[in-house]
Amino acid sequence: MSRVLRGLGALLVLLLLLVGVPAMLLAVGARWPTTWSRQVLLRPDDGTVLLALVTAAAWLAWAVLALSVLAELVTAATRARIRVRLPGLAGPQRAVAGLVLAVLALGAAPAVHLGLPPAVAEARASPPPAPPAAERTAVPSAARAPTRPVDPSAVVHEVQAGDDLWTLAERYYGRGPDWRRIAAANPDRLTGGPDRLEVGWRLQVPGIRPSTSADGAAERVPADAATVTVRPGDSLSTIAERQLGDDARWPELFDANRAVLDDPDVLETGQRLHLPAEAVPRPERAGAEPAPDQAGAPDRAVEPGSTRPAPPAGDGAWSGRTAPPAPDRTAPERAAPPTSAPVPVEPSASAENVVALAAVGGLLAAGLLAGLAVRRRLQLAARPVGRRIVHPGPATIPLETALGRRQRPLTLRTLDRALRAVAVSCRDQRLPLPALQLVLLAEDRVELRLAVPHEVAPVGFVVEEGGLCWVLDQSGADHLTALPADEPLRPWPTLVTLGRDAQERLVLADLEALRLLQLGGEPQVGRSLLAALAVELSFSPWADEMRLTLLGHDTRLPDALGVHAVAQTDDADALLDRLEGRAAEQRRHQPHPVLGQHRLDPDLAEPWTPEVVLVEHPLTPLQRARLRALVEEAPYVTTAVVVLGDVDAPWRLTARAADDGTPATRLEPAGLDLTAQTLTPAETAGVLELVAATGRTDTTTAPWWHVEVAEPEPPPDNVSYLGRRFGGWSAERTGEVDEVVAIRAAVALAADARVDHPTLLVLGPVELLGAAGTPPPRAAKQCLEYCGWLLEHPRRTARDMASALAVAEGTRRSNMSRLRTWLGADAAGEAYLPDAYTGRIALHPAVSSDWQQVQILTAGGVNRAGDEALRAVLQLLRGAPLADVAPGQWHWAEELRTDLISCLRDVGVELAGRALAAGDLALARWAAARALVAAPGDELLLAARIRTEHRAGNTAETERLTLQLAAQARRLGVDLDPATVTLLQEVVEGRVRARLA
């Protein structure tokens, strides 16, 4: 009743202020003089001017009030997605925010009348029970406010600028009217009323426990919630049918996951959703056929409602740290098994890859993708004109897409800079390097766990637990910007991910500090863990500063990498002989207690390069004894060994398969329960195929280049259909393409002229021109990606599309609907994206792209196209291909992107060469410079620029380009082409150096 009275009172006040005040001013306010003249200002004051000024001030105050109310209404209507902050009006906005909240609260009904789960309704009706006195701890306050006991089951939210109780309730409970739960849990904080929050306050959010989403992002979820993983083809309704027994209950799923779902139609494959608190496991119908949108589900039947029980908390004895009280993660009781076994759903291989990659950490994915990008860049740099680099098979596309979704490049970069900052600080201040053992890595926090206390930390780090723990949070990370980007110091190159803990933090171990790590438990999980260790160590940012030896593994990884630092052997005795000899040499030179100290001096770093040995080979008792003596006898050496099997090691990682199939491990003596990072054999094979393809030096004939004698190899799949459809590269060389018409169309498109039909631009920032509909208010970038995929993969199925893009079926359908509306229909009423009644999705034949324009212009081959056609191709270029694509998007298009770069580079080289032969230096300069936008630093294009500037007599530019080319070759670690070396000798020294025949 009091809520209703307060709401009605607030509504009355707002009506009086917004309606009554202007009505009063119109009725009794002074009227402005019709004209302003000298007589009006100098005549005796009768109060008219003063009353007019007072009236104007009143109108101004009313306008400020009205704007403040409007801003708060926008904030409430958009659920705080749009926050309007008017300069200088923070005070009025705070004043009216309480009135607006009170009015909006009139529409809030009790939870039981909204069909909410009984458990939630009960929680909202009564405050949470107080914890026992022994479990209560004081919450540190950032502001001057009294402290109160903290409910260990509650999230503690630190107030940020712009926060209010309504938006906090929207974020945590999904409903703004539930702000009273937060207010009731913090009575001693909100002494100034529910509308006054101070930045830095720490507020309890009852009934919510901390958790983490599948991609590692922090979220808040109801306590004791079970989880389910989104599978290919899933939507909220299908999950509700499978887990809750009724597809009409999908709104409950959406309400329980508002922290991670903005749109009920947008799900990502592999994402973990939390079930409502009252969800009861329900046996699936025996013999039920899978729904069409579930065709890509995993082949192992998942028991509905099952959850992975949380591992027991660590003993807290490691490093003297007391483990915080763990949240209650007890899984609900499982329902009785069905009388008939559920029928497993047969998945495609790509769907299996996408789902299973949930065991891969963000650092491994980021390091692997960065390494693949470098290897592709080297392939493109060495590619001859008219040739095409070799790409991995189509089965790896979903795998690479899933890696792109899981990568955390910013987190990896922050960790790398943090470790280098520690090294630089110790070197500059001549301090001993801390004895790092483990790193606990969250999205916004880096925690370094040390073996012995170390009290002096670099700027930005906070020393905790008597020097056993260094913490770097987001505020401290700002100090890392002063670190030189090219600072090479990396004292812990054997740092690698073991898994993630119950708080979803990545747990990394310095293998050199652990010395000997034993992988026990289930051998299959151990082998998958070894595979993940091998891949991450090979592609980490510090991989060049260590050596990796695989004992007993197959040779596929070393062969695919083709680098000297990664090797494989089956001869354990020969390996031990070599390692013992190296260890004896290091011990004679009195190593530091912390071996990384040697690597702070660049002149001494190389002899102390660490070597990691991953042992899958069975060892004899004598070999195990030699191994322990090698790494465990003091003084310690720079050799670290990870062994699959029992070697009586001090550090042990015991593996097992959890009830839900996820790989669970326990790290002793740290007492940490982890979800292990693993690569299954199928995933490992896909990764190795990617690595091998990016290391190949052979090439194939490019479809955009004409050769007199065609090689017996088909054109790539991504252009064969386009050629037949658009008269492109695979068209017969019979003059089918009207070059004049194609040039005019390309010039018009490059000039941003009006196009008659939808045209996707990918030669620069991705845009869509000529669409008949309006752009969607959300997910427009995803719609552009879908359009690009459909152009490159016409007449494919919905399952093919969802698998390649690594999205759930519900997300795909929603975005396809948005794209269909955006594209619209042509003048005859035919949709540009017709419904796929045949099961095959295809765009209207009139929908095209600037890339297809390039194919039309070069249909006879780049080397046979006219100069105007090549010029038109380069005019279409607006930037680097796919210039504004964010990390994690368009990973399926890596082959397309490299083809774009390769073709445009060849066009630039060909046109610049023709222009130089004709003496047209301006055209040669323009062609090479334009193509360099697509292929920055390309050797052949830079050589064309050097040749052009040398002929023009531009000595300064010639010298600059020469130095740039030489420096780039050193940076990439490649040799210049002999023709380029000859050119540089000619332009720099005036002649070619003599050579004996």
N, C-alpha and C positions, 0 to 999 in steps of 0.2 A: 504494500500500500504506500509506504514511504517513497518507493521508487516512482510510482505513478504521480504522487503529489509533487515530487521534485521535478519530474519531467514536465508536468503541466505548468508549474511555476516558471521553469526555464522557457517554455514555449510562449508564455504570456509576456515575459521580459523581452524576448526577441521580437515579438509582434509590436510591442510598445516602442522599441528602439528603431525597428526597421520601417514600420508603418506609421506609428503614432507621431514620432518626431518629425518626419517630413510633412505630415499633415498639419501639425502645429505650426511649423515654420511657414508653410504656405498661407496659413490663416492669419497669423499675428506677426510674422516677420516683416521687417522694413523692406520697402521696395527700393531698388536701385534707381538713382536719377536717370532719366532718359538720355541726358547728355552730360558729359563732363566738360566744364568750362572754368575759366578763371573765376567767374562770379560765384559758381557753386562752391569752390574751395575757400574763397576769401570772405563770403558773406558771414554774418554772425551765426554761430553754431546753435541750431535749435534741436540738436540731438539726432537729426536725420542721418548724417554721415556715420556717426558712432553706431547707431542701430543697424545701419547697413553693414558695417564691418563686423559687428557681433553676429548678424545673421549669416554673413559669408563664412565666418569661423565655425558656426554651428553646422552649416551645410558641409564644410570640409571634414569636421569630426564625424558627421553621419556617413560620409563617403568612405572614410577610413574604416568605420565599423562595418559597413556593408561589404567592403572588399575583404575584411578579415573573416566575416561569416562565410562569404563565398569561397574563400580559400580553404577553410576548414571543411566545408561541404564537399569540395572536390577531393580533399584528402580522404574523407570518410567514404565517399562514393566509390573511389578507386582502390579502397582497402590499402591506403598508404602507398600504392605504387607510384602515384603522382603527389608529391609534396610541394605545395606552393608556399614559398618563403618570401614574403614581401619585405624589401629593405626598410629598416626602421620601424616595422610594424610587429616585431616579435612580441612586445607587450600586449597590444590589443588582440593578437591572435591567441595568446595564452588565455586572455580573459574570456574570449568568446568560445574557446575550445570546450570548456566545461559546460557551457550552456548547450552547445551543439551535441555533446555526448549525452547529456541528460535527456534531450529531446529524442535523439535516436534510440536511447534505451527504452523508450516507450514501446517500441516495436519488438522488444525482446521478450519472448515467452519462456516459462520454465522449461527446463530441458526435457522433462517427461512429455510435454505436449508437442515437441518437435520430432518425436520418433527417434530420439537418441538412444544409444545403448543404455541399459539399466545401470551398468557400472558407472558410466559417465554421468548419468543423471544423479546417481547417489553421491558421486564425488562433488558435483556442483551444488547439491543440496546441503552438504555438511562439510565442514573444513576437514582437511586431512589430519589423522591422529598425530599427536606429538610423539617424536621419537624418544626412546629411553634416554635418561640423563647421561648415561655413559657414552651415547652416540652423538651427543650434541657438541658442536664446535662453533666457535664464534666466526662470523664472516667479517673479514677486514673491510673497512669502509674507506672509500676514497673521498667522502665528504664528511662534514661534521654532523653526524647523526648517531643516535644510540644504536648499540648492537643488540642482536637478539639471536636466539638459537636457530640453527639452520636445519631444515629437514633434509636429511641425506638423500631422500628420493626426489628432491626438487632441483630443477635447474636454477642456477643463479645468473641472472641477466645483468650486465653492466650497462647502465643507461648511457646512450649516445645522444648527440645533438639531434633534436627533432623527434625524439621518442615521446610517446604518450601511452597511457594505459590501454586505450582502444586499439591502437596499432599493435601493441605487444600481445593483446589477446587475439587479434587477427592472426598474428604470426604463429603463436604457440597452440591456440585452441581452434583456430579457424573461424571464430565468431567474435566480433567486437564486443557484444554485450557481456561476454564473460570477463571483462576487465575487473569486475568486482572480486573475482577469485584472487587475482593478484593483489588487489587493494587489501583484502581481508588477511592475506598472508604477510603483509608488510605494514601493520598499523603504526609501528613506531617510526617508520620512514616517512610515511605520508601524513605527517603532522600538519602540514600546510594545506591539506586537501588533496583529492585525487588528481587534480589537474596540474600540480606543480611538481615536476621532476627535475632533479639537478643532474647534470652530466657527471658521471663517475659513481652515482649511487649503484649499489648492488641489490637487486630485488629478487626475492624468491618467486619462482613460478611453480606453484604446487601441482602435483599430478603429472608432471612431465619429467622424463629422465633424459640425460644426454645420450645421443647416438650419432651415427654417421651414415651418410648415404653411400651408395655403391661406388661412386666415383671419388669418395674421400672428402666430400664437402660436408661441413658441419650442419647438423639439423637438430630439431627437437621433436621428440615423438612421445606419445603417451607411455607411461610406465607399464612394464610387463607386456608390451605389445609383441606378438609373434610377427614373423616376417615371411615374405614370399618374393621370389625373384621373377622379374618379368621375362617371359620367354618370347621367341619370335611368334608373331600372330596374336599376342595377348592384347586385350583391352580391359578396362576396368570392369565391364559387364561380364566378360568371360572369366576373369579372376574371381569376381563375386560369385558366379555360378559354381566355380570349382571349389572355392574355399569356404564360402558362406552358405551355399546351397540355393541361392536365389540371385539371378542376374539383376533383379530390380534393386538389390541392396548396394549397387555400385556407389551411390552417393556417400554411404558410410565409409567406404574405402577412400574416397576423395577427401572427406573431412578428416580422416585419420592421417592423411599424408599431405596436407596443405603446405607443410614446410618445404616440400620438394616438388610439388605439382602445382603449376600455375593454371594449367588447362587440363580438364579430365580426358581430353582426346589425345594428349601428347604424352606418350610413354617411350622410354628408351630400353632396348633389349639389354638385359643384365642389371637393370635398376632394381633395387630392393625396396619393397613397399611394406608398410606395417599394417597388420590386420587389426580391426577393431577389437577392443578388449574382450568382448563377449563371443568372439568367433569360435565356433566349435568345430573340430575336425569332422569332416563328413566323408565316408567312403565313397569312392567313385562308382558309378554304375558298372557292374560287371559286363564286359564285352562291349562297352560303349564305343562307338566309332568316333574318332577325332573330328572336331569341327573343321571346316575348311580353313579358317584363319588360324588353326593350331597345327597346321601341317608341319611347321618347322620346329615343333617342340622337341625337347630332349628325348632320347630313346629310352631313358630309364624312367619308369613311372615314379612320380613324386608323390609321396603320401600326403594327402591334403591336410593342411593345418599343421604339419610337422615343422618344428623349428630346431635350429641347432642349439643344443644346450651350451650355456656359457662355460668355458673352462674354469677350473678353480682358480681363485686368486693366488698370486704369487705369495711366497712366504715373507717377502719384504726384507729378508736378511741380507740380500746382496747390497754391498756398498753402504750398509748401515741405514738404508732408506726404509721408512715405514710406509707400507702400501696404503693408499687411501681406501676408505670403505667402498667396496665395489657395489654397483647397483644390483638390485635383485633381478636376475635374468633367468629365473626358473621357468622352464618351458611348461606349457600346459600339458595335462595328461593326454596321451594319444588315445584316439578312439580305437575300439576293437577292430582288428583287421577284417577286411571284407571277406565274405565267404568265397568269393571268386576273385582271383587275381586280376587287377586292372590290366587292360590291354595296353602295352607300351606303344608309344607313338614313334614311328620311324622318322628320324630327322634327316635333313641334308647335312653334308659334311660341313658346309659353311656355317649353318646354324649352330652346330656343335662347337665350332671354333669360337664363335662370338660369345656364347654363353660361358664356355669353360674359361675364357680369358679373365673371368672375374677373379681368378687366383693370381693374376699378374699385377704387380705393383706399378704405380705411376712412374717410378724412376726407371725401371727396366724398360717400360714402353717408350718413355721420352728418350732415353739413351739409345735404344735400338733405332727409333725413327730418325734421330739426329745422325747416327752413324750411316744409315741407309741413304740419307740425303747427301751426305758428304761423298759417299761412294758413287752415287748417281752423278753428282757434279763432276767427279773425276772422269766418269764415262763420257759425259757430254763434252768435257774439255778435250779429250783425246779422239773424239769422233771425226772421221774424215767427212768432207763435203759429199752429200748424196748418199750417206749411209745412215742407218738407224740402229740405236742401241738395242740390245736384247732385253726383253722384259720377262718377269716371272709369269707363270701360268695364271689363268683366270681364277683358279681355286684359292689363290692367296689374297685376292682383293678383299673379301670379307675379313680376313685376318688382319690385313693392314688397316682397314677401316676401324676395326675394334681396337687395335693398338692406338690409333689416333684418338679414339674416345677416352681411352684410359690414361694417356700420357699426362704428366704433370711437369712440363718444361720449366715453369716459373719456380716450382718447388725445388727442382733439381738445381737450377741456377742459384737459388738462394742458399742452398746447402753448400754448393761449391764455393761460393763467395765467402760464406761464413768460415769454412775450414781454411781458406787461404788467408782470411783476415787474422785468424789465430796464428798461422805460421808467420805472417809478416810482423805481427806484434812481437812474437817471441824472438824473431831474428833482429828486429830493430832495437829492442830493449835488452838483448842478450839474456833472455830468460829461458829456462828449460821448457821444453815442449811438454804439455800435459799428456798424461798416459790415458789416451782415449780407448775405451772399450766398446761402448754401444752408443748409438744415436737413436733417439726417439723423435720422429719427424711427423708433425701435424701440418695442416694447411697454413696455420698462422704461428707456428712455434717450432723452434729447433732446440732440442734438449741433448746436450752432450754429457754422457755418463762416463766418469773417470774412475780409474782403478785406485788412485791415491789422491788425497786432497790437493788442490791447487787453488790458492786464494786469489791470484792476480789474473784477471781476465781482460781481454781487449774491450775497448769502448763499445757499448751496445749490449754486451752480455751482462747478465745478472748472475752472481755467484750464490748458489743455494746449497743447503745441507753440508755446511762446513767445507765447501770447496769440492765436494764430490759431484756436483752437478752445475753445469753452466747452461743458462737459458737465454735464448735470443727470440724475442717476440717481434711483432710487426713494427713497433716503435723503435726497437733497437736495430732492426734491419735497415733503417734509413742511414745509419752510420756506415754501412757497407758500400755506399755509393762513392765514397772517397777512395776506395781501393782501385788501383790501376787495373784496367781490364786485361792487360797482357802480363800480369804478374804470374809467373809460372809455378810458384811454390804450392805443392800439394803434398803434404807430409804423410797422408794416410791413403795411399792409392789402393789398398786392399779392402776398402770399405764397401760392403755389399748388403743388399736387402735379404733378410731371413724370412720376413713375413709381416703381419700386422697384428697388433694386440687388440684387447677387448675394446679399447677406446678408438680403434681404427687408425692408430698411429703406425706408420711404417717403422719397423725395428731393423736398424742396420748394425752390423758388427764389423769391427776392424779385425779381420782374420789374422793379421800379423800380431796383434796383441793377444788374441786367443791362442795362437800358435798351433794347437791341435784341436779340431772340432770333430766329434763323432756323430754320425747320423745313424740313429738306431730306430727300432720299431719296424714298421712295414717297409720292406725293400722297395716296393713299387713307388710309394710316396717319396722315399729317399732318392730314388733315381730321378724322379721328376723334379725334386728340389735341386739335385746336382745339375740338371740341365738348365734350370733357371739361373743358378749361380754362374755357370759357364757363360751364358749369353750376356748377363748383366756385367760381369767382369770384363768381357770382351768389348763392350760398347759404352762403358761408363766414361765420363769426361776425363778421368784420370787413367784410362786404360793404357795409354802410351807410356806410363811411368811405372809399369810393373810387367812381370812375365807370368804367363799362365801355362801350366802343363797338365794335360789330361792323361791319367794313367788308367788304361783299360777301356776308355770310351772308344767309340768309332771315330774315324778320321774325318767325318763330314764337316764339322765346324772348322777345324784348322784348314782343311782344303778349301772351304768356301771363303774363309776370311783371307787367306793368302798373305798373312803377315807373319813376320819372324817371331813376334812376341807370344804367339799362341801355338803350342805344339802338342803332339800326341805321341804316346809310346805305350808299348805293352811289356817292356823289359823293366820290371821293378828294380832288380838288382843294379842294372846300369844307371838308372835314375838315382838310386840311393848313393851309389858311388860318387856321382857328380855332385849331388847336394852335400854330401859329407866333406868332399874336398873344398867346396866353396865355404861351408860353415867353418872349417878349420882355419881357412885364410882370414875370415872375418874375425874370429875369436882372437887371432894373433894381434889384431889391431885394436883391441880393447873397445868394443862397441859401447855406445851410450846405453843407459838403462831404457830410455825411450828411443827406439831405433830411428824414428823419423827425424830426430835431431841432426843426424848426418845429412839428411836431404835438404836442410835449410841452407847449406853451403853448396852452390851450384858446381863448384870445382870438385866436391867430394860425393855428389849425389849418385853418380852412375854406379860405382862399386857397391853401393848399398841399395840398389834397386830390389824391391821385394819380389819373391816368386811364390805363387800360390799353386799348390798341387791338389787337384781333385781326383780322388782315388775311388774308382768303381771296381778295379781289379782286385780279386781275392788275394790277401796277403798271408804268407806263412808266418808262424810264430816268430821266427828269426827276423823276418822283414818288419813285423810290427815292433819288435824290440828295437831294431835299428832306427825306425821312424820316431819312436818316442825319445830315444837318446838324442836324435838329431835336433828336435825342436824344444825339448824340455830341459836339457842341461844348460846351466848358466855358464858364461854369459850367453844370452839369447841372440839368435841370428835372424836374418830377414827372410826366413822360410816359414810359410804357413801351409798347413795340410788339412784338408777336409776328407774324411774317410767314411765310406759307406760300410758299416759293420762295426763290430766291437773291437776297439783298440785300447780300452781302459783310459780314455782321454778325460782330462779335468773338465772340459766343456762338452756338453752333450745336448744334442737336439733330437729328441725322441719323437718320431712321426707316427701318426695313426690316421685313419680315415674316420672322420666324424660321422654321426648318424645321418646327416644330410648329404654326405659324400664329399664335403669340403676337407682339404688336407689340414689337420690340426697337429700342432707340435708343442712341445714344452722345452724351453731352454733352461738348462741347469748349468751352474749354480745360481743363475740370475733369478730363477723362479718365475719366468715369464711364460704365459700361455699364449701361443701365437696361432694364427691361421697362416699356414706356410705359403710362401710364394713358390709356385710350381709351374712347370711346363709339361703337359702330357706328351706322349710320343707323337700324337697327331699334330699338336701345336708346334712341337720342336721341328717336325718335318717341314711344316709351313714356313717357320722362321728361317730354317736353313735354305729353303728354296729362294726366299727373298734375298738372303745374304749372298748366295751363290750367283743369282742373276745380276746383282749390282756389282759383282766383282769380275764379270766376264769382259774380256777385251775384244771379242769378235763382234762383228756387226752384220746387219743384213741390208740389202738394197732398200733405200727409202722409197715409199710409194709416191713421193712428190718429185722423184728424180727419174729422168728418162735414161735408160741404158739400151744400147743397140742390141745386145744379146741378153734377153731376160733370163734371170736366174730362176731355177725351178723351185720357187718358194712363193706361197700365196701372200697377198697383202694382209696386213693386220686386220683382225676382226672388226676393230672399231672404225674402219674406213671403208670396208668392202661394200656395205649396204649403202653408205652415203654416196659412193661413186655411182652406183646404178641409179640411185634416186635423183641425184643432183647433177649428173654429168661430171663427176669428180675424177679422182685418180684412177679408178678402175674402169672408167669408160673407155670405149674403143677410141683409138687415136685417129678418128676419121672426120675431124672438124665438127664434131657434135656440139661443142661449146662455142657459142657466139662470143668471142673475146671482147668485142666492142660493147655489147650489152652488159657483159660481166663487169667490165671496167667502169661503166657508168653507174651500175648498181653499187659497186664497192666505193666509188668516190662519193656518191650520195650518202651512203651509210657512214663513211668516215667524217662527212661534214655534218653529221647529226640531222640530216634532212628527214622529212617525214617518211616512214616506211608504211607500206600497205598492209603488211601482216606482221605478227609477232616475230621479233628477231632477238635472239639472245647474244649478248656481247660478252666474250670471254677473253679477248685480246687486251687485257687491262682489267680495271675493276669490273665486276660482273654486273650487268644491267640487262633489263628487258625493255625493248622498244616496240611500239606498235601494238601493244595489248589493247583489246577492245574493252576490257573491264577495268576495275580500279584495283590498285595494289591492296593486299590484305593488311589489316592493322597490326598483325603479328605474324611471326614466322615467315616473313617475306624472303629472307636469305635462304631458308630451307626450301621454299618453293622454287627459287632460282636453281638450287642444286638439283631438285627433282626434274626440272625442265632440262637441264644439261644432261642428266643421266638418260632421260627418255630420248633426247636427240642422238646420243651416242649408242643407245641400246634399244632400238625400236622393236616392237612386237615381242616383248618379254612379258613374263607373268608377274603377278603381284608378289608372289613368293620370291622370285628372282630379285625383284626390286627391294623388298624389305631386307633380304639377306645382304645384298651389296651395300645398302646404305646403313645397315646395322640399326634398324629402327623397328619398333613394335608395329603390328598391323594397324592398331588404332591410330597411332601417330601418322603412319603412311596415308591412311584414308583421310584423315583430317587435312593434312597438307595437300593431298591430291584435290580435295574439294576446294581448298583455297586457290590452288593453281588453276583449276578449271574455271572458277569465277573470274580470276584475274585475266586469263587469256581471252575469255569471252567467245564470241562467234564471228564468222565472216559476214559479208553483206548478204549472202544467201541463207544465213541462219544456221550454217553448219558449225558445230562447236570445234574450237581449235584443239580441245582435249576431249575426244568423244568417250562415252562410257564403253568399257571393254566387255561387251557381251560375249565375245568369243574367248575371253580369258587372256587375250593378248593386248597389251597396252601400246598404243601408238598415237603420236601427235598428228594433227592435220598436215597434209603434205606441204602446205604453204608456210608452216612454222620452220624457221631456219636459224642460222647463227652466223656471226662473222667468220668463224672457223670454216664453215661450209662455203662461204664466199671465197676464202683462200683456196680451198680445194678446187673450186670451179675455175678460178683464175690460173691455177697451175695444173690444170687437168692434163696437159700434154707433157708435164715435167717442168720443174723450175728452170732447168738449163735450156729449155726450148721455148719458154714463154717470152713474149715481147717485153721491151723495157717499160712500156706504159703499164702492162699488167703487173710487173714486179713492183713498180712504183705504187700502184694501187694497193697491193698487198701490204706494203710498209705503211701506207697512209691509214690502213685499218688499225694499226697498232696504237693503243692508247696508254700503254704501260706494260709492266711485267704480266704475263698470262696469269689469270686468276689472282690479280694483285690484292684484292681486299678479302680474300678467303681466310677465315680464322683457322687457327690450329684445331684439328679434330674434324674439320669439314672437308668435303671433296677428296677424301683419301682414295676413293675408288678411281679418281681421275688422274692419278700420278702418271700413268702411261700417256694419257691425253696431254698433260702439262709438258712432259718431256718432248712429245711430238710437236707441240706448238713451238717450243723453244728451238728445237732442231730445224724445223721448216723455216721459221723466220730468220734464223741465223744463216741458213743456206741462201735464202733470198737476198739478204744483205751482202754476203760475200760475192754472189753472182753479179748483182747489179753494180756493186762497187768496182769489181773487176772489169766489167764492160765499160763503165764510165772512165776508168783510168786508161783503158785502151783507146778510148775515143778522145781523151784529153779533157773531159768534162770533170774538173776537180771539184766543183761545187756539188754535183750530183754524187760523186764518189764519197765526199765527206758526209753528205746528208744520209746516204744509204747505210754507211757503216755505223754512223752515230745512232740512227734510228734503230737498227737491228741490235745494237748494244743495249738498248732498253730491255729487250727480251732476253738477251744472253749477256749479262754483265761480265766484263773481263774476258770474253772469248778471245783466244789467241789469234785466230784468223781474222776476226774483225778488227782487233787492235793492230794487226800487221797491215791491214788495208788502210787504217787511219794513219799509221806511220808512213807508209808509202805515199799517201796523198799529201801529208804535210811536208814531207821531204821534197816532193816535186814542187810544191808551192813555195819553197824556200822559208818555211816557218820553222826556224831552228829551235826556238824555245819550246814550241808544242811538240816537235819531234823528240826532243830530249825528254820531255815529261812523259810522253807515251812510252818511250823506250824503257825508262826506269820503272814505270808502272807495270809493264809486261814482265820485266825480269823479276821484280819483287813478287808478283803474283805467282810466277812459276816456283819461286822458293817457298812461298807460303803453302802452296798445294803439294809441294814435294814431287813435282813432275819435271821432266826434261822438255825443253822447247823443241819444236819440230825443226829438223835440219834446214828446211827452207826459211824458217823464221830466223834461225841463227845467221844464215847467209845475209838476209835482209838487214839485220842489226849491224853486222860488220860493215855492210855497204854504207849505211846512213851514218854510223858513228865514226868509223875509221876511214871511210872513203873508198875502201876496196875490200875484196874478199881475201882472207888470209890464204897463203899458199898451201897446197896439199900435194903430197907425192902420190902419183898414180899407183 
